[in-house]
Amino acid sequence: MARTIGIGNQDFEVIRDRGYFYVDKTNFIKEWWEGGRLLGKHQFQ
């Protein structure tokens, strides 16, 4: 069964009720923030 990705939807209840596919990026954001990796032309530290 194909699942819909609810892009831009921040209401977890709606995501769950509509059966949207959810990707938890919490660790990715933490690693990016703490690692000072490049994002486009800017470097964040």
C-alpha positions in Angstrom: 0.0 0.0 0.0 1.4 3.4 -1.0 1.5 6.0 1.7 1.2 9.8 1.4 3.9 12.0 2.8 2.3 14.9 4.6 4.8 17.6 3.7 4.5 20.7 5.8 1.9 19.2 8.1 2.9 19.8 11.7 -0.2 18.4 13.4 0.8 14.9 14.5 -2.9 13.9 15.1 -3.7 14.7 11.5 -0.6 12.8 10.3 -1.6 9.8 12.3 -5.4 9.9 11.5 -4.8 10.3 7.7 -2.1 7.5 7.6 0.6 9.9 6.4 4.2 8.6 6.3 6.2 10.3 9.1 10.0 10.8 9.2 11.5 11.9 12.5 14.5 14.1 11.7 15.3 15.0 15.3 18.8 13.4 15.4 19.6 14.8 11.9 18.9 18.3 13.0 20.8 17.9 16.3 23.9 16.6 14.4 23.7 19.3 11.8 23.3 22.0 14.5 26.2 20.8 16.6 28.5 19.8 13.7 28.6 23.2 12.0 28.2 21.6 8.6 27.8 23.7 5.5 24.3 24.6 4.3 24.4 26.2 0.9 26.7 29.2 1.0 26.6 29.6 4.7 28.3 27.8 7.5 26.6 27.5 10.9 28.6 26.9 14.1 
